[in-house]
Amino acid sequence: MSDLNSNIETNAAAPAKVTSDGCSVEQHSLAEQIAADRYLKSQQATKSKGLGIKFTKFNASGSV
């Protein structure tokens, strides 16, 4: 995932559209790249075990 984050940072600093010698290159908008990053992170989160909930047993020491 860090590769996608670094790509977004690089693309944010670079121009969105470049034309040179009759060739034109256009990349996805920054909003689309951020949306793709959020989607991929949400897909990774759904595959993780436990769904972010941790169950522990509470032991109150000192109670009678």
Rosetta constraint file for C-alpha pairs under 8 A:
AtomPair CA 1 CA 5 HARMONIC 6.52 0.50
AtomPair CA 1 CA 41 HARMONIC 7.95 0.50
AtomPair CA 2 CA 6 HARMONIC 6.16 0.50
AtomPair CA 3 CA 7 HARMONIC 6.15 0.50
AtomPair CA 4 CA 8 HARMONIC 6.21 0.50
AtomPair CA 4 CA 37 HARMONIC 7.07 0.50
AtomPair CA 5 CA 9 HARMONIC 6.33 0.50
AtomPair CA 5 CA 37 HARMONIC 7.65 0.50
AtomPair CA 6 CA 10 HARMONIC 6.12 0.50
AtomPair CA 7 CA 11 HARMONIC 6.01 0.50
AtomPair CA 8 CA 12 HARMONIC 6.03 0.50
AtomPair CA 8 CA 30 HARMONIC 7.29 0.50
AtomPair CA 8 CA 33 HARMONIC 6.65 0.50
AtomPair CA 8 CA 34 HARMONIC 7.42 0.50
AtomPair CA 9 CA 13 HARMONIC 6.57 0.50
AtomPair CA 10 CA 14 HARMONIC 6.35 0.50
AtomPair CA 11 CA 15 HARMONIC 7.34 0.50
AtomPair CA 11 CA 16 HARMONIC 7.55 0.50
AtomPair CA 11 CA 30 HARMONIC 7.53 0.50
AtomPair CA 12 CA 30 HARMONIC 6.64 0.50
AtomPair CA 16 CA 26 HARMONIC 5.93 0.50
AtomPair CA 16 CA 27 HARMONIC 5.81 0.50
AtomPair CA 16 CA 28 HARMONIC 7.62 0.50
AtomPair CA 16 CA 29 HARMONIC 7.09 0.50
AtomPair CA 17 CA 24 HARMONIC 7.32 0.50
AtomPair CA 17 CA 25 HARMONIC 5.76 0.50
AtomPair CA 17 CA 26 HARMONIC 4.38 0.50
AtomPair CA 17 CA 27 HARMONIC 6.66 0.50
AtomPair CA 18 CA 24 HARMONIC 5.76 0.50
AtomPair CA 18 CA 25 HARMONIC 5.31 0.50
AtomPair CA 18 CA 26 HARMONIC 6.48 0.50
AtomPair CA 19 CA 23 HARMONIC 5.58 0.50
AtomPair CA 19 CA 24 HARMONIC 4.30 0.50
AtomPair CA 19 CA 25 HARMONIC 6.39 0.50
AtomPair CA 20 CA 24 HARMONIC 6.47 0.50
AtomPair CA 28 CA 32 HARMONIC 6.25 0.50
AtomPair CA 28 CA 33 HARMONIC 6.62 0.50
AtomPair CA 29 CA 33 HARMONIC 6.41 0.50
AtomPair CA 30 CA 34 HARMONIC 6.21 0.50
AtomPair CA 31 CA 35 HARMONIC 6.13 0.50
AtomPair CA 32 CA 36 HARMONIC 6.13 0.50
AtomPair CA 33 CA 37 HARMONIC 6.22 0.50
AtomPair CA 34 CA 38 HARMONIC 6.24 0.50
AtomPair CA 35 CA 39 HARMONIC 6.14 0.50
AtomPair CA 36 CA 40 HARMONIC 6.16 0.50
AtomPair CA 37 CA 41 HARMONIC 6.18 0.50
AtomPair CA 38 CA 42 HARMONIC 6.12 0.50
AtomPair CA 39 CA 43 HARMONIC 6.21 0.50
AtomPair CA 40 CA 44 HARMONIC 6.22 0.50
AtomPair CA 41 CA 45 HARMONIC 6.13 0.50
AtomPair CA 42 CA 46 HARMONIC 6.28 0.50
AtomPair CA 43 CA 47 HARMONIC 6.58 0.50
AtomPair CA 44 CA 48 HARMONIC 6.61 0.50
AtomPair CA 45 CA 51 HARMONIC 7.44 0.50
AtomPair CA 46 CA 51 HARMONIC 6.86 0.50
AtomPair CA 50 CA 54 HARMONIC 7.15 0.50
